[in-house]
Amino acid sequence: MNDKNANSNPQGTNSNSSATKKTFWPYGILLSLFAIVCACVVTIIYASNYPVYEDDSFLGKYQEVIIISTKFSKKMKPLSANFA
């Protein structure tokens, strides 16, 4: 009879402890997503404060490239003749 009373108690420690147990991993996921968004915003703000350095040393007009290529070919002919 005492066993019946112990099992019929809905506010027992076993059932109450599982109902009030909280998990915090969803907050961790939300915090991680928030940190990623903040890092992106900070990166954009940081990058927008610096000017863009345009390096066009490897870009040239077609005619300039042909002239340089011709000069290079003329200098390579004696070298190719000696070491070919």
N, C-alpha and C positions, 0 to 999 in steps of 0.2 A: 504494500500500500504506500509505503514511503517512496518507492521507485516511481509509481504513477505520478505522484505530486512533483517529484523532481523533473520528470520529463515533460509535464504539461505546463511548466512555467515558461511562458513566451519571453520573459525578460531575463533569461538565464545568461550567464557569462559567455557561453559558447556562441549563441546566436547573436548576441549584441556586439561582441568583439569583431565578428566578420562584417557586420553591417557598418561599423564606424571606421574600419580600417581604410585609410586613404592612400592612394598611390600618387606619386608626384612626377612620374615620367611624362605625362602630357604637358606639364608645365615646362619640363626640360626641352621638349620638342619645340614648343612655342618660343621659348627663350632663345633657342638656337636659330630659328627662322628670323626672329627679330634681330639678333646679332648679325646675321648675314645681310639683311636689308640695310642695317646701319653701316656695315662695312662698305657696302656698295655706294651708299650715299656719300660717305666720307671720301672714298676713292674718287668719285666724280667731282666733288668739290675741290679736292686737292689737285687733281689733274687739270681742272679748268683754270687754275690760277697761274699756270705756267704756259708760256707761248710755245707754239709748235716750231720745232727746228726743221726747216725743209732742206734736205740734203739732196742736191741734184748733180752730184759729181759723177754719177754713173749714167746720167741721162744726158743725151746730146742730140743735136740735130743730125739728120741722116747724112748730110754733106760732111759734117765734121767727123763722123764715124768713118766714112769712106776715106777721107784724107789720112786719118790716123792709121787705118788698116793698110793703106797703100805704103805709108812710111815704114810700118812694121814689116811688111812683106819684102820691101827693098833691103832692109837691114838683115832679114833672115836668109836671103839668098847666099851671101858669102858663108854664113855659118852652116847652112845646109850643104854647101859644096865641100866644106872642110870635114864635116862629120857624117856625111851620108854614106 
